[in-house]
Structure formats: structure tokens, C-alpha cells
Amino acid sequence: MNPVEIIIKKRDGQILTAKEIQYFVSGFTNGDIPDYQVSAFAMAVYFKGFNDDELYQFTKEMIETGDIVTPSDNMKNYVDKHSTGGVGDKITLIVSPIVAACGLKIPKMSGKGLSFSGGTIDKLESIPGFNVNINRDDFQKQIKDIGIGIIGQSDNLAKADKQLYAIRDVTGTVESIPLIASSIVSKKIASGSKNIVFDVKVGVGAFMKDIKSGITLANTLVDLIKDFGGKSVAVVTNMNYPLGHYVGNSLEIIEVVECLKGNLPKDIEELVYELSGQLLIIGGKANNLPQAKLIVKEKIDNLEALNKFKKLIEYQGGDSNIINDYNLLPQSKYNIEIKSDTEGYISFINAEKIGMISLRIGAGRINKVDKIDYSAGIFIPKKIGDKVEKGELLGKIYYSSNDLILDSIIDKFNSAFEFSENPLNEPVMIFSVIR
Ligand code: URA
């Protein structure tokens, strides 16, 4: 067996055997197969795909390149949620305390943000003192005690994925559905998750740009989890517009707390009720969605979910006083208000453009090693369908760097908006639910 034969076979659309897949994955993980051959292989998979057996084998091999947590029977009420990433996506931080308040256990390993897409870990790290690197024993004790914990992704899980992703990132092969699915599922199965709700985001602010590809990815994820003996639901959701009113780490923490106090913007409300509801069903706490949504409402109204979030902060060393005093969160040095020079109903707010502005002002990272400014961010008071008068506030940008070219940021911000003369319906947030 040699790597070139395997690359050619895949290039020509043939089916790889389990042995060939094992040879290739172990070869590139231990350094025997060089990056240029891995790149060619990734491109061949991008064009020719995998059938179900190949995808399962490839994912299994990826899992076996790192640590594996085996779930036990007493982990039946453990659930996990995974978002494919978006702009202003703070949903995990709202949903996790809600389901923990319902008696489910949700130990979460989350990633850092990259490019225009924000990361849950960065948002949490904006809370003074919050530690995302606690050791395994303390983490397990925390989950036993309060049902919720959120830490950074371990480098030891599915090690092959890290190497392969680094190559995909620079070879135009990130957007391959089998490679995305095996990347996500290998880390989920290796970390012991078996009951998972996926939020598959589609739109200009997501890496899946169209609904058809989003639905294909959702089906692939659900089927692959099934192959590993797990249960999952994938909700395909709208990521054309930024979620909520805030983008940027500490600003999004404020929005999370406001949501848990019952002040949910319409788009976030719809996603939170759907995703929490699906988690309650998959975790055995509700029989159907209407029942699940009533439970979610109760946990928000009686502040039990907010209290879980407070506990989460305290267990992980953070200052929970931020819940009542937002001034304790990192504050930007400057802010600038942008007023509308148009009158009309907002018909589009381009999530990708807003995400790119958040990158430029320091709220996100271009490379994995970049430092971020937790206080930087964007406030957008209006949503799709809202009426705006000339001169009314369209947005506020929070920043601390002196060397930003503000005019170009303001131009970019304005170019994210489109207006209509006529009133509009609220956008559809949930395109499909796949189980
Ligand atoms: N998220 C992942 O973990 N892997 C991918 O390939 C894409 C998104």
C-alpha cells in the first residue's frame, strides 16, 4: 500500500477499503505521509466524497488517534450541543444553563472563535477570573454538583483532526461535507458525547452558505452519530443576520445574562426554545416539543437558569457579580455611534460583514494564536423588519485601538444594511429539523 495509490483511487471516485483508510489516517498522524499528499487526498475527498462506510471508517480512525472517553450507563442524562458557528452566536451559553436547570448534565468542550465566527470559550474568558482549563477531576466533580461545565477543547482528542484541519484551512478543502462531519463527530464521540443536538447554521454568516448544503450536512451528522450508537437531532438555522443585538465577547455575555433574565430578542428566543426543547427530549426530560418549551419557559421565568449560569461562573473561578453589574466586564476605551442616513424598513443585515468588522476591531481572531480584545464589539439596536428613521441610531461600535480607520469601518457597517420601503415579515429562523 502506498499513499499515491490511495489518492489516485479517491481521485477517480473509487471506494477505499477500511485498511486503506486506516493506513492513510495513521500515516499522516505519525508523520509518515507528508502534508502535500494529505492536501491532495483532502482535495480528492472534496470532489468525490465518501460513501457511508468510508465516512464511518475515516471517523473511527480519527477518533483512535487521541484519548477516548467511554460513556457509562450512569451518563444517560448527559447531553451535548454543538453549533457549526456564526456571528453573535451565544446560544450555547443560554441553552446550557436552561437544560442543566431541568436536571440534565451538560459537560461542554467548546472551541475558540476563528475568522468571523465567534467562540463560546472567548465569550466566557471575557468574564474576569473565568477559567476554561480546569482539570478533568474538578470538571467531573463540577458536572456532578451543578450539571454544567464549559472548558476548552482538549488537544488530545482526535489528534488527526487538528492536523488535517490545519491543512484543509490552507488548501480550500474546509467546505467538504464528509470532512466537516468526520471532524465534528470524531471529537464528539471521543469526548464521550452520545446525545447531541446540532445547530447547523446556514447563510452568509456561516461556512455553509445555502440551505441545501446545510440539510445535507445535518443528515450526514445525524446518520454518523447513529453509526456510533448515539442519538442526535440537527436543527438547520438561519445565519444570514447577526443573532440578537450584540456581537463581541463581553457584550455577548451581557446579552446572555439579559436573556436568562427573560429579555430575549425574538430570533434568540426562537432558537433557544427549539434547541433547549430538543435537548430536553433527547435527554428524556420531555416527550414532545410543546411540553419541552413550557419547561424551558418555567426555568427562565423562575430564574433557575440564571442561577445555574451564576453557579457555572463561580465554579470556574469567575466573578459572578457581573450578573448584576455589567461594569465589571471589560470596558472598551472608545465607542462610536452610527446614525442611519436612510429611512425605511430593514430588509437585510449582512452577518458576514458584521463579523468581519468585529474581527477588524479586535473582537475575533484571524489566526489561532491571535490575542483578542474582550471589550470590543458591536451593538445593533434594530432587527430585520424594524422601521428606521433618518438620523436614528443604526449601530454602536466599541473599540480600544487608536489605529483603526474609522471611516472604512463605518462604510463597511452601513454597507451591511439593506432597506425596503414596505413592511416585512420577520425572517424564518429554523429551516429544518432532522433526526
Ligand atoms: N467545525 C469542525 O470542528 N470541523 C470542521 O471541519 C468544520 C467546523
Boltz pocket constraint, residues with backbone or C-beta under 6 A from the ligand:
constraints:
  - pocket:
      binder: B
      contacts: [[A, 84], [A, 165], [A, 174], [A, 179], [A, 180], [A, 181], [A, 183], [A, 184]]
      max_distance: 6.0
